[in-house]
Amino acid sequence: MPGAEISNTHVAVILGSQNDLGRMQAAMETLEKLSVPYEITIASAHRTPERVAAWVAAQEKDGAAVFIAGAGMAAHLAGAVAARTVVPVIGVPLTGSTLGGFDALLSTVQMPPGVPVATVGIDAAQNAALLAAEILGAADPALRARIVQFRQEKAAGVEAAAGKISREGWRSLLPGSGPSK
């Protein structure tokens, strides 16, 4: 967790701008829910490339086992990270331009052969955190169990909504609505 002493494996989260924090919030919240240690910073692939390089090297030295890089437009932060490490990198293309994140998606997913970046959907920070946890969980049965619990909670939410819609009608699930008439 931020501020915690990193003594073993963790996830390193890098954002291209403080403006990306709101769209990336679900990544940190999910890592915290799963008790996955992480470190976070802000660094721009184009405005502060030396900071990106130094942070990636420091995180790799300190035990980062997965990087999550979130950036909008065609900033290509995930590619800049992947160019500097052989640790798995998960890119999160973010909305923020007139293209609605499509530019970020293409710049993240279209990596040259030999420099892979796993890419989740536009603004899919929670999925990036889950994928990072699953990568770490390959060697951590307790973490795998927490991921299973997380998925069970999601499934229970769907079942609860299905029951409510069946009992009270579809309007009951609309924000601010009570039972249907």
Secondary structure, 3 states (H helix, E strand, C coil): CCCCCCCCCEEEEEECCHHHHHHHHHHHHHHHHCCCCEEEEECCCCCCHHHHHHHHHHHHHCCEEEEEEEEECCCCHHHHHHCCCCCCEEEEEECCCCCCCHHHHHHHHCCCCCCCCEECCCCCHHHHHHHHHHHHHCCCHHHHHHHHHHHHHHHHHHHHHHHHHHHHCHHHHCCCCCCCC
